[in-house]
Amino acid sequence: MRELFVPRKTGFRVLDPTKAVIIRDQRGIVFYSTADMVPRVTWFNLPAGRYQVEQGGIVSTQYPRKYK
């Protein structure tokens, strides 16, 4: 697993939407998963915190994604 520190609300882009993204919080509990989503998302936000990326490739973006 890859450690991920998010200092403030941050947007992320999924590198390969055909593969599920699974992110766990610092306690090891699944915080975010695209495994059951159809179609899978390509952008999402995470709040500040420490995470572990269990599966999937993501990169941070310059700004958080805005939703209506």
C-alpha positions in Angstrom: 0.0 0.0 0.0 1.1 3.5 -0.7 0.9 6.2 2.0 -0.9 9.4 1.1 -0.9 12.6 3.1 -3.6 15.2 2.1 -2.9 18.6 3.9 -6.2 20.1 2.8 -9.2 19.3 0.6 -7.6 18.1 -2.7 -8.9 16.9 -6.0 -7.6 13.7 -7.6 -7.7 12.3 -11.1 -7.9 8.5 -11.7 -5.2 7.4 -14.1 -7.0 4.2 -15.3 -10.8 4.3 -14.8 -11.0 0.6 -15.8 -9.3 -0.3 -12.6 -10.9 0.2 -9.2 -9.5 2.7 -6.7 -9.5 1.7 -3.1 -8.4 4.1 -0.4 -8.2 3.3 3.3 -8.1 5.8 6.2 -5.4 5.8 8.9 -7.3 3.1 10.8 -7.3 0.7 7.9 -11.1 1.1 7.1 -12.1 1.6 3.5 -12.7 5.3 3.1 -13.3 5.5 -0.7 -13.8 2.8 -3.3 -14.8 2.8 -6.9 -15.0 -1.1 -7.1 -18.8 -1.2 -7.2 -19.3 2.0 -9.3 -20.5 1.7 -12.9 -19.4 3.7 -14.7 -16.3 4.4 -12.5 -15.4 8.0 -11.7 -12.4 9.8 -13.2 -12.2 12.7 -10.7 -12.9 12.9 -6.9 -12.0 14.9 -3.8 -10.5 13.8 -0.5 -10.6 15.8 2.7 -7.5 16.5 4.7 -6.0 13.4 6.4 -3.7 10.4 6.1 -4.7 7.6 3.8 -3.3 4.4 2.3 -3.9 3.7 -1.4 -4.5 0.0 -1.6 -5.3 -0.2 -5.3 -5.5 2.0 -8.3 -3.5 4.9 -9.7 -4.3 8.5 -8.8 -2.6 11.9 -9.2 -3.5 15.1 -7.3 -4.9 18.1 -9.2 -4.2 21.8 -8.7 -7.7 22.5 -7.4 -10.5 20.4 -5.8 -13.3 19.3 -8.1 -16.4 21.5 -7.9 -19.8 19.8 -7.8 -23.2 21.3 -7.9 
